[in-house]
Amino acid sequence: MSALTKEEKGVLELIHPGNYVEVLREPVVAAEITRRNPRHCITRPKAFDSPWTVVRPELVLTPGNVFFIVPNRTIYRLIKSRMPFGEYYQSSRVGGS
């Protein structure tokens, strides 16, 4: 991913799977993007280092930023790969008996 040029600083870039880049010039609510992309979430570029940093649906995405549209399954796998098995198993149990 390249740095934004001077002309591109006023745009919002949404990078989809397959490196398709959607460029928007106006702010948009994250929920609208996720509605158009079911089973995906919006993340910041550092999501692959800390996959639990997913953008909340009520957040307004503003121009000048870059976000990734990532399949939910990818986030699930990233979180699972960074957690020891026992810790993942304990956090996913309901009821805790």
Secondary structure, DSSP 8 states (H G I E B T S, - for coil): -----TGGGGSEEEE-TTS-EEEESS-EEHHHHHHHSTTEEEE-GGGGTSTT-B--TT-EE-TT-EEEEEEHHHHHHHHHHHS-HHHHHHHH-SS--
